[in-house]
């Protein structure tokens, strides 16, 4: 069975995650879900002849749903039977461009150089689906490798409303460029039915997301959502075309690094049936630590174990 949820004023929550949100749809474990997303506040809309979807105007105009600084997320999707303590498996089968433009924006007090610019700066990017490139106004082209910056379960109910800006243990604004089509993301569940949301489409992004945005754009994804009884590690992690990935999030870069590395060491222990010291020694020659993003008020670091980096003789 397949379910589709399109971005609209009724299905988009803007800038926040909350376990009290009514589900936009409900599915059983193992079902296929197609979800469309939109991106772009009013000041980011491109001039004609670019086409802006009617849903985006409707979302801008909506007065019945809260709008907070942050991301337009479609959902949530209720997964029947999901319970706190379980892990959601999200198989990303496909990601496609939803419309033919995106934007990159530098804003004061944002990104890796927050005090270097006193005025906002916007670049609109024409997206060519057939060639999968983004064309800048002066002709430079950027290869597209789309992924979603935000994939999240709902926060614990006691937390109430939380911003979509900061990544957390249930996912959120991870901005990890390895979560492309073909990747599988694992997210801990903190409330009944999980309440999974997706948004913040990125056509292309470097590690760091240094100006505070990637090529922000609307996208559509086809995913399969399952419940996992016995994941290799309990925290958020992924299996991607780049290899196995673990995540760390903290206002302290060292702590974010330690979280990502400790989770990878746990994974290596399970993979190779070794003690912790041996797993850390294995990590040193083969695991890459990367700064995921510096733009979300907390640092993101991810550890990557590339496929084939460790093989059994």
C-alpha positions as CSV (number, residue, x, y, z in Angstrom):
1,X,0.0,0.0,0.0
2,X,1.2,3.5,-0.7
3,X,0.2,6.9,0.9
4,X,0.9,10.4,-0.5
5,X,1.1,13.6,1.5
6,X,1.5,16.8,-0.3
7,X,2.7,20.1,1.2
8,X,-0.3,22.4,1.8
9,X,-1.5,24.9,4.4
10,X,-3.1,22.0,6.2
11,X,0.0,19.6,6.2
12,X,2.9,22.0,6.7
13,X,4.1,23.0,10.2
14,X,6.6,25.9,9.9
15,X,9.5,26.2,12.2
16,X,8.7,23.7,14.9
17,X,8.2,20.1,15.9
18,X,5.6,19.1,18.5
19,X,4.1,15.8,19.6
20,X,0.7,17.5,19.9
21,X,0.5,18.0,16.1
22,X,-2.4,16.1,14.4
23,X,-1.1,13.6,11.9
24,X,-1.3,14.4,8.2
25,X,-1.6,10.7,7.5
26,X,-1.2,7.4,9.3
27,X,0.5,4.3,8.0
28,X,1.5,0.8,9.0
29,X,5.1,-0.3,9.4
30,X,6.5,-1.2,6.0
31,X,4.3,1.1,3.9
32,X,5.5,3.4,1.2
33,X,5.0,7.1,1.6
34,X,5.4,9.8,-1.0
35,X,5.8,13.3,0.5
36,X,6.2,16.6,-1.2
37,X,7.8,19.6,0.5
38,X,8.2,23.3,-0.2
39,X,10.8,25.8,0.7
40,X,11.0,29.6,0.6
41,X,9.7,32.5,2.8
42,X,8.2,35.4,0.9
43,X,11.5,37.3,0.6
44,X,13.1,34.3,-1.1
45,X,10.6,33.9,-4.0
46,X,12.1,34.3,-7.4
47,X,11.0,36.7,-10.1
48,X,9.1,35.5,-13.2
49,X,9.3,33.4,-15.3
50,X,10.0,31.0,-12.4
51,X,6.9,29.2,-11.3
52,X,5.9,29.3,-7.6
53,X,3.5,26.5,-6.5
54,X,0.1,27.7,-5.3
55,X,0.7,25.7,-2.1
56,X,3.6,27.9,-1.2
57,X,1.5,31.0,-1.4
58,X,-1.2,29.3,0.6
59,X,1.3,28.4,3.3
60,X,2.6,32.0,3.4
61,X,-1.0,33.3,3.8
62,X,-2.2,30.7,6.3
63,X,-3.3,32.1,9.7
64,X,-4.6,29.0,11.3
65,X,-1.2,27.3,12.0
66,X,1.7,28.7,13.9
67,X,4.8,29.9,12.0
68,X,8.1,30.2,13.8
69,X,11.6,31.0,12.4
70,X,12.8,27.7,10.9
71,X,11.8,25.2,8.3
72,X,8.6,24.2,6.4
73,X,8.1,20.6,7.3
74,X,5.4,18.3,5.8
75,X,3.7,15.9,8.2
76,X,3.7,14.5,10.7
77,X,3.2,10.9,9.5
78,X,1.9,8.6,12.2
79,X,3.4,5.1,12.2
80,X,0.8,2.8,13.8
81,X,2.3,0.8,16.7
82,X,5.4,2.8,17.2
83,X,6.3,3.2,20.8
84,X,8.9,5.2,22.7
85,X,12.2,3.3,22.9
86,X,11.8,1.8,19.4
87,X,13.7,3.0,16.3
88,X,12.2,4.1,13.0
89,X,13.9,2.9,9.9
90,X,13.5,5.3,7.0
91,X,14.5,3.9,3.6
92,X,14.9,6.8,1.2
93,X,14.0,5.3,-2.2
94,X,13.9,8.4,-4.3
95,X,14.3,12.2,-4.1
96,X,13.1,14.5,-6.9
97,X,12.9,18.2,-7.5
98,X,9.5,19.6,-6.8
99,X,9.9,22.8,-8.8
100,X,12.5,24.5,-11.0
101,X,14.2,27.0,-8.7
102,X,16.0,27.3,-5.4
103,X,17.9,29.9,-3.5
104,X,21.0,30.5,-1.4
105,X,20.9,33.3,1.2
106,X,23.5,34.9,3.4
107,X,22.0,36.7,6.4
108,X,23.6,38.9,9.1
109,X,24.5,37.0,12.3
110,X,24.1,33.6,10.6
111,X,26.5,31.0,9.3
112,X,30.2,30.6,9.8
113,X,31.1,34.3,9.4
114,X,28.2,35.9,11.2
115,X,29.7,39.4,11.5
116,X,31.1,39.7,8.0
117,X,27.9,41.0,6.3
118,X,25.6,43.7,7.5
119,X,22.9,43.2,4.8
120,X,21.2,40.0,3.5
121,X,22.3,38.6,0.2
122,X,20.2,36.3,-2.0
123,X,21.1,34.2,-5.0
124,X,18.4,32.5,-7.0
125,X,19.3,29.2,-8.7
126,X,17.6,27.7,-11.7
127,X,17.2,23.9,-11.3
128,X,17.5,21.8,-14.4
129,X,15.8,18.4,-13.7
130,X,17.0,16.7,-16.9
131,X,20.7,17.5,-16.3
132,X,20.5,17.7,-12.4
133,X,22.4,20.9,-12.2
134,X,21.7,24.2,-10.6
135,X,22.5,27.2,-12.8
136,X,23.5,30.5,-11.2
137,X,22.6,33.8,-12.7
138,X,26.0,34.4,-14.2
139,X,26.2,30.9,-15.8
140,X,28.1,28.8,-13.3
141,X,26.6,25.4,-12.7
142,X,26.6,23.3,-9.6
143,X,25.9,19.5,-9.8
144,X,22.8,18.6,-7.7
145,X,22.8,15.9,-5.1
146,X,19.5,16.4,-3.3
147,X,18.7,15.5,0.3
148,X,16.5,16.7,3.1
149,X,18.0,18.8,5.8
150,X,15.2,17.9,8.2
151,X,14.0,14.4,8.9
152,X,12.6,14.0,12.4
153,X,10.4,12.1,14.7
154,X,8.4,14.2,17.3
155,X,10.1,15.3,20.5
156,X,9.0,13.9,23.8
157,X,5.6,15.1,24.7
158,X,6.8,16.8,27.8
159,X,9.0,19.1,25.8
160,X,6.1,20.8,24.1
161,X,7.0,22.8,21.0
162,X,10.6,22.8,20.0
163,X,12.3,24.8,17.2
164,X,13.1,23.0,13.9
165,X,16.4,24.8,13.8
166,X,18.5,22.8,16.2
167,X,19.2,19.1,15.4
168,X,18.4,16.7,18.4
169,X,18.4,13.1,19.3
170,X,15.2,12.4,17.4
171,X,16.6,13.9,14.2
172,X,15.5,17.3,13.0
173,X,17.7,19.7,11.1
174,X,20.7,17.4,10.7
175,X,21.7,18.9,7.4
176,X,23.7,15.8,6.5
177,X,24.5,15.7,2.8
178,X,24.9,11.8,2.8
179,X,21.2,11.3,3.3
180,X,20.6,11.0,-0.4
181,X,18.4,8.5,-2.3
182,X,19.6,5.0,-1.4
183,X,20.4,5.9,2.2
184,X,18.6,4.5,5.2
185,X,18.2,6.7,8.3
186,X,17.4,5.3,11.8
187,X,15.8,7.6,14.3
188,X,14.8,6.9,17.9
189,X,11.1,7.1,18.7
190,X,10.0,9.3,21.7
191,X,6.2,9.3,21.4
192,X,3.5,6.9,20.4
193,X,3.2,6.6,16.6
194,X,6.6,8.3,16.1
195,X,5.1,11.3,14.2
196,X,7.7,11.6,11.4
197,X,8.1,14.9,9.5
198,X,10.4,15.9,6.6
199,X,11.4,19.2,5.0
200,X,14.2,21.6,4.3
201,X,15.0,20.3,0.8
202,X,18.6,20.9,-0.3
203,X,19.6,20.6,-3.9
204,X,23.3,20.7,-3.0
205,X,25.3,21.5,0.1
206,X,28.9,21.2,1.3
207,X,29.8,20.0,4.8
208,X,29.4,22.9,7.1
209,X,26.6,24.7,5.3
210,X,28.8,27.7,5.9
211,X,26.5,30.6,4.9
212,X,23.5,29.1,6.8
213,X,21.7,27.8,3.7
214,X,22.3,25.2,1.0
215,X,20.5,25.4,-2.3
216,X,17.1,25.5,-0.6
217,X,14.3,24.1,-2.7
218,X,11.1,22.1,-2.8
219,X,11.5,18.4,-3.2
220,X,9.4,15.2,-3.3
221,X,10.5,11.9,-1.7
222,X,9.4,8.3,-1.8
223,X,10.3,6.5,1.5
224,X,9.5,3.2,3.2
225,X,9.1,3.4,7.0
226,X,9.6,0.4,9.2
227,X,10.0,-0.2,12.9
228,X,13.3,-1.8,14.1
229,X,13.3,-4.0,17.1
230,X,17.1,-4.4,17.6
231,X,19.1,-1.6,16.0
232,X,23.0,-1.8,16.1
233,X,23.0,1.3,18.2
234,X,20.2,3.2,19.9
235,X,21.0,6.7,18.8
236,X,20.4,8.3,15.3
237,X,22.5,6.6,12.6
238,X,22.4,5.9,8.9
239,X,23.6,3.5,6.2
240,X,24.4,5.6,3.1
241,X,26.1,5.4,-0.2
242,X,29.1,6.9,1.5
243,X,29.1,4.3,4.3
244,X,27.9,4.0,7.8
245,X,27.2,7.3,9.5
246,X,26.7,8.4,13.2
247,X,25.8,11.8,14.4
248,X,26.7,14.2,17.2
249,X,25.0,17.5,18.1
250,X,26.1,20.0,20.7
251,X,26.9,23.7,21.3
252,X,30.4,22.5,22.0
253,X,32.3,21.1,19.0
254,X,34.3,18.7,21.1
255,X,31.1,17.2,22.6
256,X,29.5,16.9,19.2
257,X,32.6,15.1,17.9
258,X,32.7,12.8,21.0
259,X,29.0,11.9,20.5
260,X,29.5,10.9,16.9
261,X,32.7,9.0,17.5
262,X,31.4,7.2,20.6
263,X,28.4,6.0,18.6
264,X,30.6,4.8,15.8
265,X,32.8,3.0,18.3
266,X,29.7,1.2,19.6
267,X,28.8,0.2,16.1
268,X,32.3,-1.1,15.4
269,X,32.2,-3.2,18.6
270,X,29.0,-4.9,17.4
271,X,30.2,-5.4,13.8
272,X,33.5,-7.0,14.8
273,X,32.9,-8.4,18.2
274,X,35.8,-6.5,19.8
275,X,36.2,-4.6,23.0
276,X,35.9,-0.9,23.2
277,X,39.6,-0.1,23.1
278,X,40.1,-2.2,20.1
279,X,37.1,-0.6,18.4
280,X,38.6,2.9,19.0
281,X,41.9,1.7,17.6
282,X,40.1,0.4,14.5
283,X,38.3,3.7,14.1
284,X,41.5,5.7,14.0
285,X,42.8,4.6,10.6
286,X,39.5,4.3,8.8
287,X,36.7,6.6,10.3
288,X,36.4,10.1,9.0
289,X,35.1,12.9,11.3
290,X,33.3,15.7,9.4
291,X,31.7,18.9,10.5
292,X,28.2,18.5,9.3
293,X,27.0,22.1,9.8
294,X,27.9,25.2,11.7
295,X,24.6,27.1,11.0
296,X,22.0,25.7,13.4
297,X,23.0,27.2,16.8
298,X,24.6,23.9,17.8
299,X,27.4,22.1,16.0
300,X,26.9,19.0,14.0
301,X,29.6,16.4,13.5
302,X,29.2,13.1,11.8
303,X,31.5,10.1,11.7
304,X,31.7,8.0,8.5
305,X,32.9,4.4,8.1
306,X,33.3,4.1,4.4
307,X,32.2,0.8,2.8
308,X,35.1,-1.5,2.3
309,X,37.3,0.3,4.8
310,X,37.4,-2.8,7.0
311,X,37.1,-6.2,5.6
312,X,37.4,-9.7,7.0
313,X,40.4,-11.7,5.7
